[in-house]
């Protein structure tokens, strides 16, 4: 494609593949890890709910955020890694990305 119109036409032609790929990338980002075979059910749920809402980007982002895998991961982090385990002065001394191994 050469312009925005060409991009839109390409997306429409490959709507299902594009939508699935975007959902997979968003879920991977939300979970902070690569997806595995067990994440297929989450992807299907996100796609089903996003389709019911008209395939909007906002709808997909919301469905990813509300996905049980993401909500469960957030709850796990909150339960097992309380904020007080990470002294604020240490976080402030280390710049972004320093000391975190990322």
Buried (B, 14 or more C-beta within 10 A) or exposed (E): EEEEEEEEEEBEEEEEEBBBEBBBEBBBEBBEEEBEEEBEEBBEBBBEBBBEEEEEEEBBBBBBBEBEBBEEBEEEEEEEEEEEEEEEEEEEEEEEEEEEEE
